[in-house]
């Protein structure tokens, strides 16, 4: 890890920030400020169906209220789809991507059929692994379907990707040393969807490289994704940051704080009269 790390906080504007966000942001901010490094704010709004502009503005307001500052302009991912497209083109030119025309229903039927076999379906960090239906299509059939206007996603050909990198992949986890990666457990991961020009996995690794992030601070729930991110970094010759995956804050019911479960937002806490120092203490940083 760099002596003067560059860290980042990269929320998705799908709701207001809660204490879990504050915990992660404060950890990254302090890691940078205490070492004389840089702290960046990035808005990961590639999911245009769930992200809202009003939440983007609220994120900056809430962080400033907490006493956090950041270096340089805020990077908003939705303004950079062309850059992500160029990264996808690079992978495609090396035969590492293929179009997938399967609907969710078709995938579910095929996975169910596989599940009836003695070996059963394989599972990965993001659920059932894609069975590779469209990987087996001939180039002419792929081209004909695309020409006919059939919607498709772009999947990483995991076998080809692993063959394109040298040796086993590892990453540096702060406090734990070097850990071995197993990207294969993700199967043929989606890197661009029918309704989203690029996936989280592609965009986050692209932006960490572009912005010079040297320490990625994020929740333990994203640790598994590091295996796939290291593979993308190796394929694209992007630099490797160090990682710090922190435990998740839990609510009174023992479940992790989440927007979808109605976790109290920082705005609600502020409206109740709490000051920034009290909220930082509640965030455990």
C-alpha positions as CSV (number, residue, x, y, z in Angstrom):
1,X,0.0,0.0,0.0
2,X,1.3,3.5,-0.8
3,X,2.7,5.6,2.0
4,X,0.3,8.3,1.1
5,X,-2.8,6.4,-0.1
6,X,-5.5,7.5,-2.4
7,X,-8.8,6.3,-1.1
8,X,-12.3,6.7,-2.3
9,X,-16.0,6.6,-1.3
10,X,-18.2,5.4,-4.1
11,X,-21.9,5.2,-3.2
12,X,-24.8,4.6,-5.6
13,X,-27.5,7.3,-5.4
14,X,-30.4,5.0,-4.9
15,X,-31.4,6.5,-1.5
16,X,-30.1,8.6,1.3
17,X,-26.9,7.7,3.1
18,X,-27.2,5.8,6.4
19,X,-24.8,4.9,9.2
20,X,-23.3,2.1,7.2
21,X,-22.3,4.5,4.5
22,X,-20.9,6.9,7.1
23,X,-18.8,4.1,8.6
24,X,-17.2,3.2,5.3
25,X,-16.7,6.8,4.2
26,X,-15.1,7.8,7.5
27,X,-12.7,4.9,7.4
28,X,-11.6,5.7,3.9
29,X,-11.4,9.5,4.6
30,X,-9.3,9.0,7.8
31,X,-6.9,6.5,6.1
32,X,-6.1,9.2,3.5
33,X,-6.0,12.2,5.8
34,X,-4.0,10.7,8.6
35,X,-1.3,9.6,6.0
36,X,-1.3,12.9,4.0
37,X,-3.0,11.1,1.1
38,X,-6.0,11.8,-1.1
39,X,-9.7,11.1,-0.6
40,X,-12.0,10.9,-3.6
41,X,-15.8,11.0,-4.0
42,X,-17.3,9.0,-6.9
43,X,-20.9,8.5,-7.7
44,X,-21.7,5.1,-9.1
45,X,-24.9,5.7,-10.9
46,X,-24.7,3.3,-13.8
47,X,-28.1,1.8,-12.9
48,X,-30.3,4.4,-14.5
49,X,-33.5,2.7,-13.4
50,X,-32.8,3.0,-9.7
51,X,-30.5,6.0,-9.3
52,X,-31.9,9.5,-8.8
53,X,-30.3,13.0,-9.2
54,X,-31.7,14.2,-5.9
55,X,-29.8,11.5,-4.0
56,X,-26.6,12.5,-5.7
57,X,-26.8,16.0,-4.3
58,X,-27.8,14.7,-0.9
59,X,-24.7,12.5,-0.8
60,X,-22.4,15.5,-1.0
61,X,-24.4,17.4,1.5
62,X,-24.4,14.6,4.1
63,X,-20.7,14.0,3.8
64,X,-19.9,17.7,4.1
65,X,-22.2,17.8,7.2
66,X,-20.2,14.9,8.7
67,X,-17.1,17.0,8.3
68,X,-15.6,15.1,5.3
69,X,-13.9,16.8,2.4
70,X,-12.6,15.3,-0.8
71,X,-10.0,16.1,-3.4
72,X,-10.7,17.1,-6.9
73,X,-14.0,16.9,-8.8
74,X,-16.6,14.3,-8.1
75,X,-16.6,11.6,-10.8
76,X,-20.1,10.6,-11.9
77,X,-20.0,7.3,-13.7
78,X,-23.1,7.9,-16.0
79,X,-21.1,10.6,-17.8
80,X,-18.4,8.2,-18.8
81,X,-20.1,5.3,-20.6
82,X,-18.0,5.9,-23.6
83,X,-14.8,5.1,-21.6
84,X,-16.3,1.9,-20.3
85,X,-17.3,1.0,-23.8
86,X,-13.7,1.3,-24.9
87,X,-12.7,-1.1,-22.2
88,X,-15.3,-3.5,-23.3
89,X,-14.1,-3.2,-26.9
90,X,-10.6,-4.0,-25.8
91,X,-11.7,-7.2,-24.1
92,X,-13.9,-8.1,-27.1
93,X,-11.1,-7.6,-29.6
94,X,-9.2,-10.4,-27.7
95,X,-12.1,-12.8,-27.8
96,X,-12.8,-12.5,-24.1
97,X,-16.4,-11.4,-24.4
98,X,-19.5,-13.0,-26.0
99,X,-23.1,-11.8,-26.4
100,X,-25.7,-13.5,-24.3
101,X,-29.3,-13.4,-25.6
102,X,-30.8,-15.5,-22.8
103,X,-33.7,-14.1,-20.8
104,X,-33.9,-14.6,-17.1
105,X,-36.7,-17.2,-17.7
106,X,-34.6,-19.1,-20.2
107,X,-31.6,-19.2,-17.8
108,X,-33.8,-20.3,-15.0
109,X,-35.2,-23.2,-17.1
110,X,-31.7,-24.4,-18.1
111,X,-30.4,-24.1,-14.6
112,X,-33.3,-26.1,-13.4
113,X,-32.6,-28.8,-16.0
114,X,-29.0,-28.9,-14.8
115,X,-30.2,-29.1,-11.2
116,X,-32.0,-32.4,-12.2
117,X,-28.6,-33.9,-13.1
118,X,-26.6,-35.8,-10.5
119,X,-23.9,-33.2,-10.2
120,X,-26.4,-30.4,-9.6
121,X,-26.0,-26.7,-10.6
122,X,-23.0,-24.7,-9.5
123,X,-23.3,-21.7,-7.3
124,X,-21.1,-18.6,-7.2
125,X,-20.9,-15.4,-5.2
126,X,-23.7,-13.9,-7.2
127,X,-26.0,-16.9,-7.3
128,X,-26.4,-19.7,-9.7
129,X,-23.7,-19.7,-12.4
130,X,-24.7,-19.1,-16.0
131,X,-24.6,-22.5,-17.8
132,X,-22.8,-21.1,-20.9
133,X,-25.7,-21.5,-23.4
134,X,-24.7,-18.6,-25.7
135,X,-21.0,-19.3,-25.4
136,X,-21.6,-22.2,-27.6
137,X,-23.2,-20.2,-30.4
138,X,-21.4,-20.0,-33.7
139,X,-20.2,-16.5,-34.8
140,X,-22.6,-16.4,-37.7
141,X,-25.6,-17.1,-35.4
142,X,-24.4,-14.4,-33.0
143,X,-24.1,-11.9,-35.8
144,X,-27.5,-12.8,-37.2
145,X,-29.2,-12.3,-33.8
146,X,-27.5,-9.0,-33.3
147,X,-28.4,-7.8,-36.8
148,X,-32.0,-8.8,-36.1
149,X,-32.1,-6.5,-33.1
150,X,-32.3,-9.1,-30.3
151,X,-31.2,-7.6,-27.0
152,X,-28.2,-9.1,-25.4
153,X,-25.7,-8.8,-22.5
154,X,-22.0,-9.1,-22.8
155,X,-20.4,-11.9,-20.7
156,X,-16.8,-12.5,-19.9
157,X,-15.6,-15.9,-21.2
158,X,-14.0,-17.0,-17.9
159,X,-12.0,-19.9,-19.4
160,X,-10.5,-17.7,-22.0
161,X,-9.9,-14.9,-19.5
162,X,-8.0,-17.1,-17.1
163,X,-5.9,-18.5,-19.9
164,X,-4.9,-14.9,-20.9
165,X,-3.3,-14.1,-17.5
166,X,0.0,-15.4,-16.1
167,X,-0.1,-17.5,-13.0
168,X,-2.4,-17.3,-10.0
169,X,-3.9,-14.0,-9.0
170,X,-3.6,-12.6,-5.4
171,X,-4.4,-9.3,-3.7
172,X,-3.2,-7.5,-0.6
173,X,-5.8,-7.3,2.2
174,X,-4.7,-4.8,4.9
175,X,-4.0,-6.7,8.1
176,X,-4.1,-10.1,6.4
177,X,-1.4,-10.1,3.8
178,X,-1.7,-11.6,0.3
179,X,-4.7,-13.7,-0.4
180,X,-5.3,-16.0,-3.3
181,X,-8.1,-15.2,-5.8
182,X,-10.5,-17.6,-7.4
183,X,-12.3,-15.6,-10.2
184,X,-13.6,-18.9,-11.8
185,X,-16.3,-19.1,-9.1
186,X,-18.1,-16.2,-10.8
187,X,-18.4,-18.1,-14.0
188,X,-19.1,-16.1,-17.2
189,X,-19.8,-12.8,-15.4
190,X,-21.9,-10.1,-17.1
191,X,-19.8,-7.0,-17.9
192,X,-22.6,-5.1,-19.8
193,X,-26.3,-5.6,-19.5
194,X,-29.2,-5.1,-21.9
195,X,-30.4,-2.1,-19.9
196,X,-27.0,-0.9,-18.6
197,X,-24.0,-0.2,-20.9
198,X,-21.5,-1.5,-18.3
199,X,-21.5,-3.5,-15.1
200,X,-20.4,-2.5,-11.6
201,X,-17.4,-4.9,-11.9
202,X,-16.1,-3.2,-15.0
203,X,-16.8,0.4,-14.0
204,X,-15.3,0.1,-10.5
205,X,-12.0,-1.4,-11.6
206,X,-11.8,1.0,-14.6
207,X,-12.3,4.0,-12.3
208,X,-10.0,2.9,-9.5
209,X,-7.2,2.6,-12.1
210,X,-8.0,5.8,-13.8
211,X,-8.2,7.8,-10.6
212,X,-5.1,6.3,-9.1
213,X,-6.8,4.6,-6.1
214,X,-4.2,2.7,-4.1
215,X,-6.4,1.6,-1.2
216,X,-10.0,0.4,-1.7
217,X,-12.0,0.6,1.5
218,X,-15.4,-1.2,1.3
219,X,-17.7,-3.6,3.2
220,X,-17.0,-7.2,3.8
221,X,-20.0,-8.0,1.5
222,X,-17.8,-7.0,-1.4
223,X,-14.8,-9.0,-0.5
224,X,-15.7,-11.9,-2.9
225,X,-15.9,-9.4,-5.8
226,X,-12.2,-8.7,-5.4
227,X,-11.4,-12.0,-7.1
228,X,-13.2,-10.9,-10.3
229,X,-11.8,-7.3,-10.0
230,X,-8.2,-8.6,-9.8
231,X,-8.8,-10.6,-13.0
232,X,-10.1,-7.5,-14.8
233,X,-7.1,-5.5,-13.6
234,X,-4.7,-8.2,-14.9
235,X,-6.5,-8.5,-18.3
236,X,-6.5,-4.7,-18.8
237,X,-3.0,-4.1,-17.3
238,X,-4.5,-1.8,-14.7
239,X,-2.6,-1.2,-11.4
240,X,-3.5,-3.3,-8.4
241,X,-4.6,-1.4,-5.3
242,X,-4.6,-2.7,-1.7
243,X,-7.9,-3.6,-0.1
244,X,-9.5,-3.1,3.3
245,X,-12.8,-4.9,3.7
246,X,-14.5,-3.8,6.9
247,X,-17.3,-5.5,8.9
248,X,-20.8,-4.3,8.2
249,X,-22.8,-2.3,10.7
250,X,-25.8,-4.2,11.9
251,X,-29.2,-3.0,13.0
252,X,-31.0,-4.0,16.2
253,X,-32.3,-7.1,14.4
254,X,-28.8,-8.3,13.6
255,X,-29.2,-7.6,9.9
256,X,-26.9,-5.3,8.0
257,X,-28.0,-1.8,7.5
258,X,-29.5,-1.3,4.1
259,X,-31.6,1.3,2.3
260,X,-34.1,-1.3,1.1
261,X,-34.7,-2.4,4.7
262,X,-35.5,1.1,5.8
263,X,-32.3,1.9,7.6
264,X,-32.5,5.4,9.2
265,X,-30.8,7.9,7.0
266,X,-28.2,10.5,8.1
267,X,-30.8,13.1,7.2
268,X,-33.3,11.7,9.6
269,X,-30.7,11.6,12.4
270,X,-29.9,15.2,11.6
271,X,-33.5,16.2,11.7
272,X,-33.8,14.6,15.1
273,X,-31.2,17.0,16.4
274,X,-28.1,14.9,16.4
275,X,-24.9,16.7,15.7
276,X,-22.1,15.4,13.4
277,X,-19.9,14.2,16.2
278,X,-22.7,12.1,17.7
279,X,-23.4,10.5,14.3
280,X,-19.8,9.8,13.7
281,X,-19.7,8.0,17.1
282,X,-22.8,6.0,16.1
283,X,-21.0,5.1,12.9
284,X,-18.2,3.6,15.1
285,X,-15.4,5.6,13.6
